[in-house]
């Protein structure tokens, strides 16, 4: 696999809940992390007292984060609305030459900042709120 451009990694929101995804912000940095909690099933008879884990057990989760600028006033308003209402909505993260992650996420952090000589920027963090799907591009 050759290198991909970071600008091609897109975070998109289903603004109305009807399955129509739109890019709502110009994110300059983005990240996705997957997590899976393990379940320790070690007992007194475990070989050599080595830890044993339950295959397929535990809770899976994903975290999305990004920083950038809002595309326009309506996207800024939509993000604020979702955050303050605690709304869970479908999001997509498009990873170039890899695939699309899609599923329900909740905005868990929203931060605004600005330098007096530049644009207002924001940081956003989302946590998964259900099963995610992966589609190969």
N, C-alpha and C positions, 0 to 999 in steps of 0.2 A: 504494500500500500504506500503510495506516495504521500507527501505532506499535503495537508488541506489548509485552506484559508480560514482563519477564525471568524471572519466576517460572514462566512456561509453557515455558521452555526446559529440557528434561529430559534427564538422562543415565541410561541404563538398562543393566543388565548381564544377560547370559544366564548366570545363576548355575550352572547344571548342564551347560551345553553342549547342551541338548536343544531350544533355540529358544524357551524361555519367558522373556521379559524382565521384570525387576522393577526398580523404582527402589530403589537401595540406599542412597542418601544424600540429605540435604537440602542441595544445593549452592546457595550464595548467589551465587557468581560462577562463570561458565562461559565458555569461549571455544573456538573451533574455528578452526584455520588450515589452509589447503591450500597445498602447495608443489609446485613442479615444477622440476626441474633442467634447464637448457638444455644443448644440445650445440652447440658452436661449430664450424661447418664453413667458416669464412672461409678463403680461399686467396689466392694472389697475383693471381688474376684477378677477385676480388670487386669489383663496381662501386664505384668511388671509395674502395676499401679499407674500406667499411662492413662491419661484422660481419654474418655470415649465420648463421642458426640452422636446425637440422634440425627440420622440422615433425613433431610427434608424438613426438619423441625425448626422452630423459631419464627420470629416475625421479620418480614422483609419490608424495607422502606427505601425511599429515594428522596434526595434533597436536591433542589435546584437553587442556584443563586446567580445573580447578575448585577451589573452596574452599568449605567449609561444615561441617556437622555430620553425624555418622552418624545414620541413622534408628533403629537399635537395635543390640544387642550382636551379633546374628548377621550383620548387614551389615558391621559393623566387622571381625569375624573373617574374613568372606569376602574382603574387600579385602586384609587383611594376608596371608591364605593365598595369594592370587593373586600378590601382590607378591613374597613371599619365595620362592615356587616358580618365579617367572619365567614363569608360565602365560600363554599367549595365549588370549584368550576373545573372543567376539562381544559388541559393545556397540552401543547405539543412542543417537544424539543427536537429539532431537526439537526442531525449530526451528518455533515457532508461525507459522502462515500461510505456511510455506515448504515444509517437507518433513522427511523422516527420513533421516539418514545412518546406515548400518549396515555393520558389518564387524569384522574381527579387529583387536584392539588389545592392546598389552602395557603394563602399568603400569610406567613408567620412573622415577617419583619419587613418594614418599609422605612427607609431613611432618605432624607433629602439633604443636600449640601450644595454650597456654592462659594466660589471665590468672587470677590467684588468685581473682577475684570473678566469673568467668563460665565458660561451658561449654568443653569441649575442642573445638577445631576442627582441621581437616585440610586440606592442599593435596594434590592428586593431579595427575599428568601422565601422559598416555597417548600412545603413538605407534602409528600404523597398522602392521599386519603382514600386509598383503595387499590385494586389491582391495576397494574400498568401493562400496556401492550407494546410490543416491539415489531416494527415492520421494516424489513430490509429494503433499502433504496435500490 
